[in-house]
């Protein structure tokens, strides 16, 4: 059985690597075309070809994370169809490779691909994205959203804070910050304006600060405004750089743990976390799709092929992989718009393709 597993694993891994490299080269070419425009746009700021190439290279882990499940499906379908056409899989079946044993062997290989996808999505891709942003930030300027920037909320004891960040470099530097402090009844207590701020562990270091506080006057129901200017001020907060970036960037750049922390932050502060809950569960289920793809490819080993039929079945595998990616994104958008249950919204594509895979396995392998 070790020889059989060595044969299957070697063939599938080589095919998956070949497909992944092909898709990766295509994606990197598209990135290069986009960066050629950035080269002309930021040439006056000193953005050169070596910066663009390094930026493109750091996007590789993100592309690998997106491509790996589809590549697993296409590569495994090609291997299974080729083994069936050459009657090698028939010989393996004659030698004692039962359907459930073959499924179990592919399941173990799928766990390896699942672990690789999880590592890419949770560690390699977020780290590489931060490094890429750090390279490009000095040339493209600050990140911003619309005319008002990003808004965040935080609750500290009996006080609530509404924070507005106009610009952020994607790392730890912010510009044009406003912090509104409210009491438990929602009454405005103070407004703090800062030209710049640096995000540190558990606090923000504000620079060029103007602090305005509302004070109760001696006359009933009257208030006075007190304004002071400070060179710098420390504001203790649990809002991290990832949370600010999440308000300005797409949440798919965050790791699973960062998404979970930001999701809890939004929930505690009575904000809508639907979008981030869906993205969190997508991060959980997406690596498991590698298992689904291998199960979907196994029935191809039990078909009978004539010469030239492999290309058609591999093309069908490509369409199946693309449809899975599209369905995954469509469910995410529709679930966010229709306020569906995040867990079911994210799990639905994987469950649907799992059902199709097992039904095909039962019909084409066990029933026949």
N, C-alpha and C positions, 0 to 999 in steps of 0.2 A: 504493500500500500504506500510505503514511503516513495517508491519509484514512481508510482502513478501521480502522487501529489507533487513530486519534484517536476514531472513532465508538465502537468497542468499549470502549476504555479509559474514555472519558468516561461512557458509560452504566453500566458496571460500577462505577466508583468512586462515582458518585452513588448507585447502588442500595445498595452496601455501606455507604456513610456513613449513609444513611437507616435501614437495618436496625440498624447499630451504635448509632445514637442512640436508637432505640426500645428495644433491649435495655438500653442503659446507663441510660435513664430508669427502667426497671423495677427494675434492680438498685439504683440509688440510692434509689428509693422504699423498698425493703426495708431498706436501711441506715438510712434516716431513721426507720423504725418501730422498729428496734433501738435507735437512739440516743435515742429518746424515753424508753425505759426507763432508759438510762444517765443521762439528765438528772435523773430523779427519784432515782436511786440515789446519784449523786455531787453532788446539789445542795448538801449541807452543806459539801462541799469546794470549792465555787465553780465547779463545772462548769456552763457556761451555753450558751445556744443557739448563740452565735457559735463556741464551741469545737466543738460537735457538727457544725455545718455545715462548718467547716474540716476536721475529721476525715473527714467523708463525702467532701468534695471531693478529699482526698488519696488516697482509695481508688480514684479514677477510673482511674489507669494500670493498676492490677491488674485491674480489671474489663475494660478494653480489651484487655489481654493475653489474658484468658480468652475474650473474645467474638470477637476478630477472625477466627480461622479459620472459626467457624460463620457469622459474618456474611458472609464471602467466599463461602461455599457458597450461602447463601440468596439473597444479592444477585445472584450470577452466574447461578444457575438462573432467577431471575425475568427477568433481561435476556435470556438465551438463549431462554427460552420465549416471551417477548414478541416478539423478533425473528423467531422461527419462525412465530408466529401471524400477524404482519403481512406475512409473506413477504419481509421485508427481508433476512434471512439467505440466503434462496434467491436473491435478486438478487445478493448478494455472492458466492455460490458461482458463479453464472453469469458474474460478472465476473472470475473467476480465483482466488477464495479457496479453495484446496484444503484438505483436512482437516489435513494435516501443517503447512501454513502457518498455519492457524487455531490449531492446538495450540502452535506455536512462539510466536505472538503472545501467547497467554494465559500461556505459560510465562514470558515476559519480564515481564508484569504481575504474575505470581505472585512473582517475585523481589523486586519492590517491596514487596508485602504481607509477604513473609518478612522483609525487612530491618526493616520497621516493627514486626513482632511481636518480633523479636530485641531491638530497641532498647527496647521497652516492658518486656519481661521481664528484661533484663539491666541496664538503667540506670534508666529512669523509675520502674518499679514498686518496686524495692528502695529507691531514694532516697525516694520518696513514703511508703512504709511506715514508714521510719525517722522521717520528719518527723511522720507521724501518731502514732506511738508517743511521740514527744517531747512532743507536745501533750497527750496523754491520760495519760501516766505520772504527772504530779504529782497527778492527781485520783483515779486508780484504784489507786495503790499499786504495789508491786513484783510482778513476775512470779514465779511459783513453780510447782513440779510436785510434787504429792503431799505427803507428810510430810517427806521427806528432801531435796527440791530436786533439782538436777541434778548428775550426776557426770561428770567428765572425767578423762582420763589423759594424761600426757606423759612422754616419756623424754628425759633430759638427761645425756649421757655415760653413766656407769655407775650412775646413779640413776634411779629411776622415781617419779613423783608421781601420787597420786590426789587429785583436787580436788573438793570439794563446795561448791556455791553454793546457798544457800537461797533468796535473792531477788535479782532483777535488774530494773533499770528499762528494759531494752531498748536502752540507749544505751551507758553506760560505768560506771554506778554499781552496786555490788553490796553485799549485806549478809549477815552470818553466813557467813563463808568458813572452810573447814577444808582444810588442805594436809597430806597424809600423804606423807612421804618414805621410800622403801625403797631398799635396796641391790640389787646385781645378783642376789642369792640370794633376794630377796623378804622380807628381814627389815626390820621397822619401825625406822627411825632417828629420826624426829622427827615431831611434830605441831604445826602452826602454826594457831592460831585468830585470826581477825580479825573485828571487828565490822563494819567497812566496808572497801571497796576500790574503787579507781578503775583502770580499764583504760587503760593508756597504750601507746605504741609500744614493743613488745618487753619490756614489764614491767608488773607490777601494783604500785600504790602502796597498801600495807596500812596501816590505821589501827586503833588500840587493839588491839595485837597481844599475844598470849600464846604464847610459844614453849616447847615441851617437847621435850627431847632425851634419848635413851637413851644412857648412857655405860657403857662396860665398867668394872666394879669390879675391885679387886685380887684378889678371890676368883674362881677359874675358873668360867665359866658363870654369872656374876652380873652384874647390870646396876644402874645407878643412874639415877634420873630427875632431870634438871636442868630447872628451870622459871624463865623470866625474862619480864618484862613490858616491852613497848616501846611508845612513843607512836606510832611509825610505822616501817615497814620496806618496802624495795623488793625484790620478788621477780622476777627475770628469767624470762620465759616467752614461748613462742610462741603461747599461747592468746589469741586475739583476742576482741573483743566479738561478732563474728559467730559464732564457735564456741560461746560461751556461749549466745547467743540461739538457735542451732540446737539445743542440748540442751534448751531450754525451749519453743521455738516450732516451727512447722511448717517444714521445709526449703524449701518452695516460695517462701518470702520471700527466699531468698538468690539471688544472681546465679550464673551458670555458673562463673565463676572462683572465687567464694567457696566454692561447693559442691565444686569440684575440690580446693581447698586443704584444706578440712575433711575430705574423703574421704581424702586422702593422710595427713593428721594421724592419722585413726583407723587407717589401715592400718599406719603406722609404729609405733603404740602397741599393735598387736595387738588392735584392737577391731573389732567387726562393723560394716562400712560398707555393708552391702547396701542399706539404705533410702536412703542418700544417693547411692550409685552409680545406683540406679534413677532417683532424682529428677534427677541430673546428666544422664543420657542423655535423660530426658524433656525437659529444658530444651534439649538439643541438637536433638531431632527435632520438638518442638512447632511452632517457626516454619515448618518445612518442610511442615507439614500444609496451609498455604495453597496450595501448589502442587498438592497432592492434591485439594483442594476445587475448584480451577478445572478440573482435568482431569475430575473427576466431573461438572461442570456442562456441559461442552462437548457431550456427546451430546444434550442437550435442544434444541439448536439445529437438530438434524436430524430432529426429530419433526414430525408434522403435527397441529396442534391445531384443535379446534373451539372455538366461543365458550364461555367459562366454564371451560375446562380448565386455565388457567394456575394458578388458586388451588389445585387439587388437586396439581399438580406442585410448586408452592412449598411446600405442606404436606408433601409427601414429602421435599423438601429440608430442611425443619426437622427432621423425624424423623431423617433421615440425619445431620445435624449433631449432634443430641442423642445419637444412638447412638454417634457417634465419641467424644464427650466421656465418655460412660459407659464405653465400652470402654477408653478410655485410663486411666481411674481404676481400673477393675476389674483390668486387667492389672497395674497398679502394686501393688495390694493383694495379689493372688494371687501375683505374683512375689516379693514380700517374704515372704509366709507360706511358700511352697513353695521358697524359695531358688533361684529361676530365675536364669539368666544375665541380669545387668542390661541389657546391650546389646540382647539379643533381646527382653527383656520390654518395654523402652521403644519399640523399633522395630516391634514386631509390629502394633499398630493402624495405623500409617502404611503399613506394607508391605501389610497386608490391604486397606485402602481403596485403595491404589495399584493393586493387582491387580484389584480390582473396577472401578475407573475405567478402566483400560486395556482390560479385557475388554469393558466396555460400549462404549467407543470403537471397538474392533475390530468388535463385533457390529453396532452400530447405524449406524456410519459407513463403515468400510472394507469390510465384508463385503456391505453392502447397496448 
